[in-house]
Amino acid sequence: MFIALYEFKIKEGMSGTFQRSWLKTTQGIYHEFGSLGSRLHKTEDFLTFVAYAQWPSKEQWVKDKGDLGDEYFSARSEMWKCIADSRTVYEMEVTDDYLHSLPFVV
């Protein structure tokens, strides 16, 4: 499995719009390009977000460079209007995975 880790610096006052448009864009990438989804995280700096996206392979991730369909295109455009700066921090391959969505219950 391939993971891309992103950092987004958001323009002042745009975090809500960014979060909504990021979600819709991420849904489009999942539906149209075959990602395995993504998670968005706030940092202590209210203008900085970090996201990681999962892909079956790096080759599949590279295919994400295309245009999204009409349903998602406007969300991606809106998302980019909110961003002052962004970068792909890491491109990674999963070696071990013990992430769960629910806590262990005894």
N, C-alpha and C positions, 0 to 999 in steps of 0.2 A: 504494500500500500504506500502511496506517495502523499506527502503532506507539504503544503505551502503555508508559510507563516508570514502574515502581512502586518504592516503598521500603517495606520491612517492618522494624519493630523487634520483635524476638522476646523473649519472656519468658525469663529465665534458666533454663537446663537444658532448653529445648524445641526446640533447633535441629534435632536428628535427627528428631523427630516432625514439626516444621514441614516439613522437606525432603521427607519421605515423603508427607505429606498434600498438600503443594503439587504434587508430581508427579502424584498421582492426580487432584487437582482440575483441573490443567492438561490432563490427558488427557481428562477429561470435557468441558471447555470446547472442546477440539479436536473431539471426536466429536459433541457435541450442539449447539454453537453456531457452528461453522464458522470457528474461529480457524485461523491458520497455524502455531500453536505458540508456545512461549515458552522463554526461558532464564533460569535463576536463578543469581545470582552472590553469593558471599560477599564482604564487605568486610573491611578490616583490623579493624574493630570486630566481634567475633565474634557480637554480637547484632543486627547490621544486614545485611540481604540486599537486593539490588536485582534486579529482574526486568524484562525487556521482553517484550512479547507482540506478535506480528504478526497483522494482520487484513487481509482483502481491502479493507476500507473502514471508515471511522468508523461508518457506519450499521450494519454488521455487528457491530462492537464494542459498540455501544449495546444490541444484542439480548442480550448476555451477562448482563444484569441479571436474567434469569429464574432459576428453580430448576433445578438439575441433577436428573437421574433418580436413582433409588434407589442405583444402583451407585456414584455419585460424591457423592451428597448428604452422606453421613457423613464422607467425606474433607474436603469443604469445611468442614463444621462443626468437625472436628478441627483443621483448619488455622487457623481463626479463633480457636480457644481458645489457640493458641500465640502469637498476635500481641498485643503491647502497644500498637502504633500502626502505622498504615499510611496511605499516601497515594499518589495518582497524581501523580508529579512532573511529567511532560510528556505531552502528547498531540501526536503528530508525524506528518507525512506524509513518506514517503521521497522524496528528490530524486535521489539517486545511490546505487548499490548495488555494492560490490565486496567483499562478505564471502564467504569461502570456508571450507569445512570441512576442507580438507587444505592443507598447505603446498606452495608451488611447488617442483617438483623439476626440476633441470637435466638 
